[in-house]
Amino acid sequence: MMTQQWDVMRELATMQDRMNRIWGNVYDRGREDVSGAGAWLPAVDIYETGDKEIVLKAELPGLKREDIDLTVENNTLTIRGVRRREDGVADGQYHRSERVYGACSRSFTLPNTVDPSRVKAEYRDGVLAVRLPLREEAKPRQIAVDVD
Amino acid sequence: MTLVRWNPARELASMEIDRLNQMFSDFYGGVSRSWVPAVDVYETDTHEFVLKAELPEVKREDIDITFDNGVLTLKGERKAEVETSRDNYHRVERHHGSFTRSFTLPATVDAARIQASYKDGVLTIRVPQREEAKPKQIEIEAD
């Protein structure tokens, strides 16, 4: 038998593969869910800008504007969408299929400091950008300390 | 508002896959992180290859497509947001940084007629094949 030096990297790579397989199986089970929830989850970044607004950017490449639905209700922002398959392309014509099709949905709880009446959204280059301005009173205020 | 039953499996899957992958790529990649855009490839009825890559919010000028020795390579980079610094992020799930993907195409493709377009975050590359690559009906002759 050949003695081999123990390779941490290879060991880790094997572990990653195994873990992906485990989670992949769970994930597949989740997809069969018929509760109406989204089958896939768009990647989302959320950040705050200097002008005191929160910006949420969701990756929805290949969706049509009319297939994206955005609602704000009871401080919950929900993004729903559907990515439709190409028309007239049968499964047998695919050499490679990595993109996910079907419905997606994600919800976020908004902080009370967001003004829901001024929420704006635009879709460009496959990214939905939602701008959530903060209320005036939520902006930091300097409080003077009176001296007696 | 519709109520959705909480599904721990789905929650875990979406969380763990991303996190684990992030962890591993951080570990391996160090500073230079790269990502892999999802790609579909299909062949149309007219025997043209269509390659569709998801590249949301990647600028056209940051995408580089080359065809060399039968290998189609797309390279590019998604630059970080300019309007904010990293400290102001509440959630980061999207990939930033560079990507590269290569595909070996059959020798029958017509390199001169490859076309690419970008719409709604999807890059579409159309690769036609030469006339002689198209299937031909072969008659069976009778004696």
Interface residues (C-beta under 8 A of the other chain):
Chain A: M9 L12 Q16 M19 N20 W23 G24 V26 Y27 R29 G30 D33 S35 G36 A37 L41 A43 V44 D45 I46 Y47 E48 T49 G50 I54 V55 K57 E59 L60 P61 G62 L63 K64 T71 E73 N74 T76 T78 E86 G88 V89 Q93 Y94 H95 R96 S97 E98 R99 V100 S105 Y123 R124 D125 G126 V127
Chain B: M1 T2 V4 R5 N7 A9 R10 L12 A13 S14 E16 I17 L20 N21 F24 F27 Y28 A38 V39 D40 V41 Y42 E43 T44 D45 F49 K52 E54 L55 P56 E57 V58 E81 E83 T84 N88 Y89 H90 R91 V92 E93 R94 H95 Y118 D120 G121 V122
